[in-house]
C-alpha cells in the first residue's frame, strides 16, 4: 500500500485497467484544516500532552532492517505508522 499526500498541481489521469485488473483502491480525503490557525493549536496540544505523538508511531526500523519493515507491512503487522530511521 502507498499513501500519497497533497494536492496535484495539474489534472491526474488514472488507468482503469490497473484498478480493475490489479484490484487497486484509490481514496480521496478533503480536510478542513487551516494551517495558519490549526497548526499552532496542534502544537499547543502536543506541549500540553493532549496529543501524544509517540502513540502515532507504532514501529521503528533502521535502514538495515528495511526488508524486515517491508515484510511486516505486507503481512499487516504494522498497525499504526512505521518510521525508517537513519
C-alpha positions as CSV (number, residue, x, y, z in Angstrom):
1,X,0.0,0.0,0.0
2,X,1.2,3.5,-0.7
3,X,-0.2,6.7,0.7
4,X,0.1,10.0,-1.2
5,X,-0.4,13.3,0.4
6,X,-1.0,16.7,-1.1
7,X,-2.9,18.2,-4.0
8,X,-1.7,17.7,-7.5
9,X,-0.7,20.8,-9.5
10,X,-2.5,19.5,-12.6
11,X,-5.1,17.0,-13.7
12,X,-4.3,13.4,-12.8
13,X,-5.2,10.5,-15.1
14,X,-5.9,7.0,-13.8
15,X,-5.6,3.8,-15.8
16,X,-8.9,2.0,-15.2
17,X,-7.3,-1.3,-16.3
18,X,-4.9,-1.1,-13.4
19,X,-7.7,-0.5,-11.0
20,X,-9.8,-3.4,-12.3
21,X,-7.1,-5.9,-13.2
22,X,-4.9,-5.4,-10.2
23,X,-7.6,-4.5,-7.7
24,X,-6.1,-1.2,-6.9
25,X,-8.0,1.1,-4.5
26,X,-7.9,4.9,-4.6
27,X,-9.4,7.1,-1.9
28,X,-9.6,10.8,-1.6
29,X,-9.9,12.9,1.5
30,X,-10.5,16.5,1.9
31,X,-10.0,18.1,5.3
32,X,-10.9,21.4,6.7
33,X,-7.6,22.4,8.2
34,X,-6.4,26.0,8.1
35,X,-2.7,25.6,8.7
36,X,-2.1,29.2,10.0
37,X,-4.5,28.7,12.8
38,X,-4.8,25.0,13.3
39,X,-1.0,24.0,13.4
40,X,-0.3,26.3,16.3
41,X,-3.2,24.8,18.1
42,X,-2.0,21.3,17.4
43,X,1.5,22.2,18.7
44,X,-0.1,23.6,21.9
45,X,-1.9,20.3,22.3
46,X,1.4,18.4,21.9
47,X,3.1,20.6,24.6
48,X,0.2,20.1,26.9
49,X,0.2,16.3,26.4
50,X,-3.3,16.3,24.8
51,X,-2.0,15.0,21.5
52,X,0.5,12.2,22.2
53,X,2.6,12.0,19.0
54,X,4.5,9.0,20.3
55,X,1.4,6.9,20.0
56,X,1.1,7.6,16.3
57,X,4.4,5.7,15.5
58,X,4.0,2.0,16.4
59,X,7.1,0.7,14.7
60,X,10.6,1.9,14.1
61,X,13.2,0.4,11.8
62,X,16.8,1.1,10.9
63,X,18.0,1.2,7.3
64,X,19.5,-2.3,7.9
65,X,16.0,-3.5,8.8
66,X,14.3,-2.2,5.7
67,X,13.5,-5.7,4.4
68,X,12.0,-6.6,7.7
69,X,9.9,-3.5,7.6
70,X,8.7,-4.3,4.1
71,X,7.6,-7.8,5.1
72,X,5.9,-6.5,8.2
73,X,3.9,-4.0,6.1
74,X,2.9,-6.7,3.6
75,X,1.8,-9.1,6.3
76,X,-0.2,-6.5,8.1
77,X,2.0,-6.4,11.2
78,X,2.3,-2.6,11.2
79,X,-0.9,-1.4,12.8
80,X,-0.1,2.3,13.0
81,X,2.7,4.2,11.5
82,X,6.3,3.0,10.9
83,X,9.4,5.1,10.6
84,X,12.7,4.2,8.9
85,X,15.4,5.9,11.0
86,X,18.7,6.8,9.5
